[in-house]
């Protein structure tokens, strides 16, 4: 199977018809979709996913590895991407980054 972003957009459209998504940290046991992603290899792909989710009014939680051989989570490029991913969070609660130390750094 080949991954296609257009099919992901369709999936999110269908998901919205069935219910709503919610951030892990806001979940109180109600029936919602909890979307989470483990970002192990490429923050830029996670950023692209976050942009599509924003288009489709979907919220999710990204779990970012802070120590990884594939990328340096807090280098300048990745910090910029991560800040963009959570920028709307501070206004509209669209995405969340799970690592508390990462949150402290990104809020600066």
N, C-alpha and C positions, 0 to 999 in steps of 0.2 A: 504494500500500500504506500502510495506517495502522499506526503502531507501537502495540503493546499490551503492557503489562507482564505480563499473564497469559501471553501467548505467549512472552515472554522467559523466564518461569519454566519453561514447558514445554521450551524449548530447553535451559536449564541442566540440567533433569532428564535429558533425553536425552544431553546431553554427559557427565554423570556416569556414565551406563550404558556409554559408549564408552571412558572413560578418566578421567584426572585432569587438573586444571589446575594450573599452576605459575607462580610469579612469574618474570619475565624474569631477575632477578638470581640466581636459584637454578638456572637451567637449565644442565644439564651435557651436553646433546646427546641426552638420552633422549626417547622418544616420549611426549610429553604435549601438552596444549593450552596454548598461550601466548596469553592474552587481554590485549589492551592497548586503551586508549582515549585518544584525543587530546581533551582538554577545552578546546575553543576558545571556547565561548559561555556556559556556565552550570554553575557548580560545584554548585548545588543539584540539578540533574538527575544529575550524576555521583554525588553523595551518595546519591540515591534508588537508583541502579543498584548502588552498593556495598552498600546494605542488602539488596537482593534477592539479590545474590551471597552475602552472608553466610547468608541463609535457606537457600540451595541448596548451601552448602558449596563454593563456587567461589572461586578466587583470581584476581586480575588486577593489572595495573599501569596506573596512571593517569598520563598525561603532561599536566601542568598548565602552561599558558602563564603565565609570571610577568608579562609585559607584554602587555596586551590592551586593546583599545578597548571590549570588551563587558562586562568586569568587572575589578575590582581584586582580584587573587588573595589579597592579604594584608590586606584590610579585616577588621574584627572578625567579621562574619557568615561570610565565606568561610573565615577561619582556624578558626572553630568547626567548620564543616562538614568541612574537611580534617582537623582533629584527630580528629573522630569517625571519619572514614574510615580513618585509620591507627591509631586506638587499639587495635583488635584486632590489628593487625600486631605491636605490641610484645608481645602475649600469645600470639596464635595464628597469626600470619602469614596474614592473610586478604587484605590489600591492600597495595600499595606505591605510593608517589609517586616518580616518577623523578627529579625535579629535586633535586640534592644541596643546593643553597642552601635550597630549600624545606624539606627534611628538617631541616637545622640549626635553622631557625626554628621548625618545628612541635614539635621535641623539647623546646624551652624550657618 
